[in-house]
Structures are given as structure tokens and as C-alpha cells.
């Protein structure tokens, strides 16, 4: 039994791990790499493995850095099933279609610019087309939480709630080969205890090997209770200057959390019915999926819904689908809040909103989630004076505010607590840290060892762990 780390090894994006047991080859996640635009394109056009050799995929959740390479896998000959939770299946349906649409739209834009500027760059092609996304969607096989299923000889799969985004799962694989039985547990992306909307992450028994995300292994988040007040202060301050508040947000989960925060602020009388634009057709579709999967909600969110108030519907919110209406928001001088995808500012409508407001010192961009290295979002976090958008350098005069407390990822204390509980419920599992940058992983590794973990490794891309 082996696991090979093909993606999200000493980096945060492109989650992909190969499990081999009893002649079966499974992928845990199949995500897109996100970083420097050209590097991302080159890395995502190919796969680090023969797609035809993969029997099945187990998908932890629908974020594109975990699911976005599935159409490429199909395009290269994968014929198996993609096991995931029902909510993730519904979300991935929308997200993969949107990913294909964005890639086609961005390719068309870059090609028009190439012709207009008369450059000698080759014609840009999307990673995959809509038919590839639909082929992947047709392979999605929903499996409820806590419902063990034999998916291959010697492989039993069970999902547990990860509390990260709607439908997110901790993956438990009970493996058997030549009379030897082992339990491999993959955390996926872990959520935060007591976070709004979703239930808390679960723990389970008997892990022999733990693959644990480490995104925030070197830091602690601000309390959720402070985020509402800080967001209200930023909006009030920006509006007083006549500026706009831009919130680059993952369409899945983060956008819903921001809308929930705005709703709470209005209910508490801390924010009036200000103009709010949700400029992301994907966010509209995903919010509808949220409202269909209330089985994932915590008791507070269910109580709010029973009172007749949607947690995702602040006053004066307008969901924007039409491209011309999106352009009109930028053309208007009206102060407003714009919540738009994508979360790392590498694609989608947020890029166009940033291009329009980047030189406006009255406006503010509010960062509410993790930004991977070499993305436009990370350059904004670093408050660089100049940034590039679609290959053109712009001066940054817009203000930048960080609200890391909105993160849906467990922080250092949450990760240590989860691992300690897992160790207490099993023997002494071997731990491999994935989905994190090296500096954060080294800090978390040392702390886990200090907590009593016997074996903690930080695998590099391509490394193999014998189970």
C-alpha cells in the first residue's frame, strides 16, 4: 500500500494524491494548480500521471484547487467514477461548468488583445471546453456522510464532515491487502470549530496514516466575532470617501459567509441597506445549492432560516448575471459593495473590477481568504505598488484591508487540536502534512512533534509514503 503526493505538496494548490492498494489506483482530489499565470497554464495542461491507469477519484470538496483538473483527467482517458458527497456533487456541477466558461472567456479576451496589440504570441487555448466539464460531472457519484461503501477490492470509503465548505469531507479509506488492514485518513481542507453556517469538523477512530492540510499551520485567526465589526468599519469608512468596497471571494462558501455577515450587521442595526452587488453568476447558482442542502447547516443557521430570513439575503442586494450590468457597476460613481469571484483574483469578473478601481484611492479591496504565492491576490496582500492584470502593469492606489478571520480553514490551534483528538482515538498514526507552504508546514511539524506525534513528514512533489 502506497500514497504518492502529486499535488498540494509543499504548496497550497493543485490537490492530488495517488493511493495504490491491491492493484487499485485511486486519486484523492484532482485540482488545478494556481500561481503565476504562465506557470499555471503549463502545469495544468498536463497531468503528473497516466489518467487511463486511475480506477476512481475520491473528491473531498468542490473548490477548484481540489476539483478543477477533473475535466482534464477525463480528456486524457479516465473512465472511472468520482465519489463525493451529495452537496459537493451539486456544487461541482456548477463550478466545473463555470471553470470551463471562464477559461473560454479568458482565452477569447487574450486572443482579441493579441490581435489588437499585434504581438507574436501564439493563440491561447483554454485547458478544456464545456463538453469536458460535462463529461466529468456525469461521473460524479454521491455518497452520504457516515455511509461506508466498498468502491474497489480492498478499499472501503467513508465520508465524515470536514466543516470547511458545504459538503466538504474528511476521507477515510479502510484498506486491505494480503491480510493487512490499515486506515488512511485524508483531512481534505478542515474547517473551523464554531464557524457560522456549517457544522464543526468531525474526528474519527483508528487512523494509521493521516494526511493533514497545513494552510495556516503557522498562524492563528482572528475571532469570527470581530470580523463583522471590522467589515462594517471598512464599509463605512470607504463610503464616506465616496469609494467602492471590492471583496474578491471564492464563490463557494466565502461569498456566502460574507453575505451572512452583511445580513447579521443589518439585523443588528450596524449597517443600513447599502448597495450590494454579488457579481458572479456562479455565486448565484451556488447560493441556491446551499439553500437545498440544509442538512449541512449548524443549529444557528437553521434557526435563522426557520424565522423566515435567508442567511444569504441582506437588504438591497442585487445578484448580477449580465455582463453589461457588470460593466455598468464600474462605470458608476455610486459607492457600493462588490462581492465577486475568483477568490485569488486570477480569473473571473473580480479581475475586471480591480482593473477599473486599482488607481482609485477612495476605494478598498477587502481580502477575506488565503491567497497563494504568485497570484494577483497575494500581490495585493503584499500591498505592492504596481501589479499586472492581463499582462499589463498598473499602479495600485486602492486601499487593501485583510480580514483573515473569515477564513474557512482551520488555523494552527485548530489543526493541533484536531490531530491530538485523532491521535487519542487511534494508535500513533504517521502524519504527512499537505496543502501548505513550507514555512507554515515546518512550524506545524515542530508543534505536532512537541505535542507527542511520533512521525511527521512534509512530503515533496512525487514523494511516496509506504502505508
N, C-alpha and C positions, 0 to 999 in steps of 0.2 A: 504494500500500500504506500503510495507516494502522493505528495501535493507539490506542484511546481508553480512558482509565483511569476505570472506572465505580465501582470499589470498592477498598478497601485502598490508597487514595491519600491519603497523609499521615495514615493511621490504620492499625491493625493488623488490623482485622476486615473481613468482607464482601468477600473477594477476588473481583474480577470485572473482566476486561479484554476489550475488543472488538477483534478483528483483522479488517480488511477487505482483501481481495485478489481481483482478477479476478472481481468480482461475488459472492464468497463472504463470508459474515459468520460468524465463529467467536467463541465466548466461551471465554476461558481462565478456568476456575473459575466458580462461581456460588454464592457463600457468603452466609451470614447475617451481618448487622451485629450486633455485641454491644456494649452500652454501657448508658446509662440505660434502665431498663425501658420507659418510655413512648416515648422517642425510638426505641428499637429496634423496638418494635411498629409505630410509624408508618412507619419507613423500610423495614421488611421486608414490609409489606403490599403495597407497590407495587414495581415494577421500574423502573430507570432507562432502559429500552429496550423496544421492542416485541418481545415474545417470539416472535411469529409471523415476524419477519424474520431470526431466527437459524437458520442451517443446521445447525450442530453445536456441541457443547460438548466441550472438552478439559479433563479434570479431573486436577489434579496429585496430589491425595490426598484422603482421606476425612474430614478434620476438618470440623466443621460450618461453621466460618467460611470454608470453601472449597467445600463441597458442599451446605450446608443450604437454599439457595434453589432447588435443582433442582425440587422438587415445585411451588413457586410458578411457576417457568418453564413447566412442563407445564400447570399450571392456567390459564395465560394464553395457551396456544395453541402452544407449541413442539412440533415434530413430528420433530426430527432425532435423531441418535444422540449418545450421551455416551461419548467414548473415554477409557479409563483403563487401568491395569494390572490383571491378574487379581486380585491381592491387594486392591487398592483397591476393585474391583467387589464382592468378598465382604464387605469391611468396610463399604462404603457401603450395602449391602443391610441390614445390621443397624442402622447408625447412622441412616439415614433413617426406618426404621420406629420406632426409639426416639424420634427427634425428634418425629414425629407423635404418638406416645403421650404424651410429656411435655407437649406443647402442649395436648393434650386434657385431661390430668390437671390441669395448672396452671389451665386455663380453668375446669374444674369447681370446683376449690378456690376460686378468686377469686369465682366466681359464688355459691357457698354462703356465703362470707364477706359478699358484698354483701347477700344476703338477710338474713343473721343480724344485720348491723350496720345494716340499713335505710338504706343510703346511696342516693343518687340517681345513682350511676354507671351508665352503660349496660352491658348484658350483654356480657361478654368472650367473644370468639370466637377459636379457635386460628387460626394463619396458614394451616394446611392440615390435611387429615384423612388417615387412613391410606391411603385409596384414591389420593390424590395422590402419596404417597410410593411406593406400589407402582407407579404409572404411571411414575415416574422410574426406579425400579430396573429396570423392563423395558426401558428404553432404554440401559442400560449395555452397552458394547461393549468387551470386554477386548482388550488389545494388549500383547504381551510387550515387555520391555526389548530394545533394540537390533534391533527388527524394523520397518524403515521401511514406512509404508503411505500410499498416496495416498488421502486422505479427501475431496478435492474438486478440481476443476480448478485447477491451480497451487498445490496445498497437499500437501506430504508431511510426515507426522508421524512422529517417532521419540521414544521414551521412554528416558531414562537414569536411573540410580539416584540419588535425592537424599539417601538415608540419614537422612531425618527421621523418618518413621514407616513402618511396614510398607507396602510397595507405593508409597511416595511417589516422584514422578517429577520430573526436570528435563525440560521440554518443549522439543524442537527442532522448529521449523516451517521447512521449506525452501520458500520462496515464489517464485513466478514470475508475472510479468505483463508483457505487451508486450516479451518478450525479456529483461527484467531479472530477475536472480535474487538473492535475499537470504536470509540465515538469521537468524531471530528465535529467541532462546533465553530461555525463562522459567524462572527458578530454582525456581519453586514455593517451598516452605519448605525451606531447606537444613539438613541435619543436621550433626553434629559429628564430625570425624575421631576415630577410636579410641573411639567411644561403644560401650557394651555393646549386645548383641543384633544390631544391624544392620551391614551393610557400610558403608564410607565413601562420602561423596558422590563422584560421578564428575565429570570435566571432559571437554570435547569440543572439536572443531575448528571454526574458520571462522565464528564468530558475528559478524554485522554489527550486531545490536542485542541488548543484554542487559537483561532486566527482572529486577532483583535484589531479593530481600527484604532488609529492613534492621531487623528487630525489635530486635536487640541491637547496632546499629551504634555505640553509644556506651559499651559496657562489655565487660568480659571475664568469663568464667565461672570459678568455682572448679573445680579439677580433679575429675574423677569419683572419683579415689582417696580424696578427703577426704569425699565425701558419705556413704559407708557408715558411717564412724566418727561423723560428726555426727548421723546419723539414730539410731544406736544410743544415743548420749549423750542425745538428746532423749527417746527412749522410756524409757530407764532413769530419767531424772530425773522425768518425768511420772508413771510408775508408782509411784515412791517416795512421791509425794504422794497417790496414790490417784485420779489423773485419767485421762482418756482422750486419746488422740492421734488427731486428725482430719486426714486427708490429702485435701483436695479435689484430684481428679485427673482429667485427661482420660481417659476410658475407653479411648481409643486411644493406645497407646504409653506414656504416662506411668504409668498404672496397672501395666502390665507391667514397666516399669523399676523401680518401687517394689517390686513383688513379687520381682523378680530381686535387688534389693538386700537384702531381708529374707532371701531364700534364701542369698545369699552370706554374710551375717552369721551365720546359723545354721551353715553349713558351716565357717566359721572359728572357731566357738565363742564368738562375741562377743554372741550373743543366744540366749536359750532359746526353747522352744516356747510363746511368749506367745499369748494370744487375738488373732487377726487376723480381721477381718470385711471381706470385699470386698462392700460393699453397693451393688451396681449390676448389675442383670440384664444390662445392655449389656456391662459388662466381662467377665462370664462368657462371653457369646457371642463377643466379640472375641478373648478369650484362646484360645478354640477355633479361631478363624480363624488366629491366629498359629501354632498347632501344625500347621496344614495347609500353611503356606507357609514351610517351612524353607529354600526357595531364596533367601530374602531375608536369612538369618542369616549372621553372621560366623563365623569358624572356632572361636572360643572357645565360642560358644553351641552350635554343632553338636557340639563335643567333650563338653560337659556333657550334652547330650541322649543322646549315644551311650553315656555312662556309666550311663544309666538314670535320671537325675534331671531332672525338668522344671525349667526356669529360673523358672517362674511358680507354684511349688507349695511355699511354705515350710511348715514343720511347724505344725500346729494352725490352719491357715487354714480359714475357713468362707465359702463363697460364698452370699450371701443373695439370694433372689429374692422371697420372700413379704413383703408389706407389713407384716403383723402382726409378723413376726420382726424386721423393720427397726425398728419402734416399740419392741419389747422391748429392743433394744440400748440405746436412750436411757433406758428405764425402769430398767435395771440399774445398780448402782453398781460393777460389776466394771471394773477398769482394762482397757483393750483398745486396739487399733489399728483404726481405721475408715478404709478406703480407699473413697471414694465419689465419684461424678460429681455435678455437672459441674465442669470444671476452673476456671472463673471464678466459681463459686458463684452463678450466676444462675438455675439450674433444677436439677431432679432431687433426689435424696434427701439430698445433702450440705446443702442449704438447711435441711431439717428437723433434721438432726443439729446444725447450727450453732445453730439456734434453741433447741434443747434444752440446749446446753452453753455458750452465749455468756457466761453470767453465772457460770461456774464457774472460779475462778482456779487450781484444781488441774490443769485440762486445758490442752491445747496444740493449736493448729491449725498445721499444717506446710504452708507454701506451696512447691510444687515446680515451678511453671511461671509463665509470663507471665500477668499479669492486666491486661486492657485498662482504659483510663480509664472511670470511672463505673460499674464493676461492683462488686458486693459484695466480690469477691476483692481488687480494688485498694484498697478502703477498709480491708480487713483488713491488707494490706501496709503501708498508711499508719498503721496502729495507731490508728485513730480511736476515741475513747472511746465514741461512740454510732454505731450503724449501723441501717439499716432493712432488715427482712426481711418480704416480702409487705406492704409499705406501713406496717408498724408499727415504731416506733423501739425499739431495745433498747440497754441498756448493755453494753459489751464489757468483760468481766473475764477472759476466756480469754486465755492467752498466745499470742503469734504468733512463729513462727520461719520464716526464709526459707532455703530450700535451692536457690538458683538453679542450682547445678551440675547438678541433674537435668534442666535444660532440654534439649529435643531440637533447639533452634535453634542454628545457628552463631552464635558471638559475633563481636566486632569483628575479632579477629585471623583467625578462620576465614573471614569474609567477604572480608577483604582478600586473604588467600591464594588463595581460590577465584577471585576476579576477576583477580588477577595471573596465575594459571595460564591462565585463559581468554584473557586478552589475549595471552599468549605463544604460544598455539596458534591465534591468528587474526590479524586485522589490528588495527585500533584501533576496537573496537566502541563505538557510542554506548550509554551506560548510563543507565537510568531506575530510580531507587530506589522500590520499592513496599513495602507491608506493613511500615510502620514509623511511629512517631510523629515529628513534625517535628524535635524536638530531637536524637533519635538519627540521623535522616537527615542533618541538617546536619553533624554530626560526621563521619559516614562519608563524606559527599560530599567534605569537605575532605581527608580522608585519602586517598581514591581519586585525587583530583587530584594530591596530593603524591606518590602512587605512580607517576604518569605517565599516568593516564587523561585523554584529550583532551576528552571530552564527558560530563558527568554532570549529570543533571537530577533534580528532585524534583517530579514531576507532581502537580497538584491534581486533585480530582474533576472529571471532564469534559474535562480536557486531552487534546489529540490530538497524537500524535507521528507525523510522516511518515517512513515507513521508506525 
